[in-house]
C-alpha cells in the first residue's frame, strides 16, 4: 500500500479500508516453508519481523465488514 509506513503497523493497530471496513492487526506472521517458492532465492527470512522489522506480513481480524476495492484509501488509525 503506497504511503503506508509498515513499521507503524504493529499488533493492536487498527486500519480503516475504503469507506468503513475496520481491521485490527492481531500478530506478525511467522515465515514458513510454504511461501519459499515465492522468493527467487528461497530466503523466507526476508519477511521475518525479528530480522527485518517492517517487512513482516501480519494477521488481522475484521472488526467492521463492508466492501472494498482496489485503489480504496487505507488509513492507519493507531491502537485503541
Protein Blocks (a to p, Z undefined) as FASTA:
>chain_A
ZZiafklmcghiacdehjlpacddfbdcdddfklmmmpmnlpaklmgfklmghiaccddd
dfbgcdddehiacddebjZZ
